[in-house]
Amino acid sequence: MSPAPRILLVEDEAGIRRFVRLALEGEGLRVLEATDLRGGIRLTAAQPDLVVLDLGLPDGDGMALIRDLRTWSETPVIVLSARDAEAQKIVALDSGADDYLVKPFGTGELLARVRAQLRRHARDVEEPVVSFGDIRLDRSRRVVERNGAPVPLTPLEYRLLAFMSARADRVLTHRQLLTGVWGPAHDEDIAYLRVFVAGLRRKLESDPAQPRHLLTEIGVGYRFVA
């Protein structure tokens, strides 16, 4: 059997650190702990499978750890923070965080986010076929089908869906999506992005008003869930 994934937990508050560690260990995960920014950066050298990171650390901003890590690793990072302003979430996600949980949070939600990021990171080779609901997306053939019948997508709709599905379970900011699909000249065209997401929902979701796969992260961006 392969060893259990290792989680690096960087949190200075002892009560929260113990709460999170017990929750992770209850899932059979191994936990490395750091109480400050310097210790967290040092322990990233152990190449954990995922980092759970508080931003408000006694010796610096946890954002520095994300930026340092992203210079050499794609290890998923889930931010835990009392900072609930949308602008702060966007900065963290644009800096390379994969998800963001605002304190206080529940054990169930934390573990669900951890499992989702571990699944995503385990995909060493991008799978060309993605199935969600009654939709089948074959990126190798550039084909989208519903119950075997072709779904007519415009070229930009297809590019947006392919971009999001290749980054499943990640929170993608408006800027990341606009830059990745339309290019850097369009990084402020949020209204334009909303129109295309709405179009994809009409074509792909069973109930576009209650989407299950193309989810809105209010004020931040979107998340694709298969």
Secondary structure, DSSP 8 states (H G I E B T S, - for coil): -----EEEEE---HHHHHHHHHHHHHTT-EEEEESSHHHHHHHHTT--SEEEEESEETTEETHHHHHHHTTT----EEEEES---HHHHHHHHHHT-SEEEESS--HHHHHHHHHHHHHHHH-SS--SEEEETTEEEETTTTEEEETTEE----HHHHHHHHHHHTTTTSEEEHHHHHHHHT-GGGTT-HHHHHHHHHHHHHHH-SSTTS-SSEEEETTTEEEE--
